[in-house]
């Protein structure tokens, strides 16, 4: 059984700007530094989520410093998937960001109502070269053909998130789906990303449940794209997205 070390970068964290999270970017960076992280991604929800920030928020992320308290800040988004695989931020906004997550969320206008339709939509999203990570694909509210999704991840280089919050705090009954995804990724050598999905600073870098799943399923550390800051940079640079 492989022992997976805790990632040095948390690629999925929400700030006050998401409308239902409770910490500032400064508080998040302080918490990341206290946990010994090398980097943290600020990935607030896209504007289609009720209470989410206007697209100006993402244009203005250029004012956020690259580093605080010795922690590299990645300026990003958790975009909402819409019908036909569209996202709720325009391409010209996404290209300005360091990291782009995309995921299904309720109440954002997506009309898919079947496993087949959800899968077809997600496969199309994964063809978008601006998408780096699919957030919480184990969400049972949006059932998927996981074999098809993992195969598409292998083809496109998009990482599938193993969302630690999904095992305890969010999206009830996600655990069996997450474990199936990890098993398929381990078997096929497909990359994953580990995220806390923290909505408060105290949750930054809390990966224990996700890491237990990776170890249980024998997924090797080299398949975790955010294992180190260097591996995160290399992963994000696969399609020309270079951290400033």
Buried (B, 14 or more C-beta within 10 A) or exposed (E): EEEBEBBBBBBBBBBBBBEEBBBEBBBBBBBBBBBEBBBBBBBBBBBBBEEBBEBEBBBEBEEBEEEBEEBBBBBBBBBBBBEEBBBBBEEEBBEEBBBBBBBBBEEBEBEBEEEEBBBBBBBBBBEBBBBBBBBBBBBBEBBBBBEBBBBBBBEBBBBBBBBBBBBEBBBEEBBEBBBBBBBBBBEEEBBBBBBBBBBBBBBBBBBEBBBEBBBEBEBEBEBBBBBBBEBBBEBBEBBEBEBE
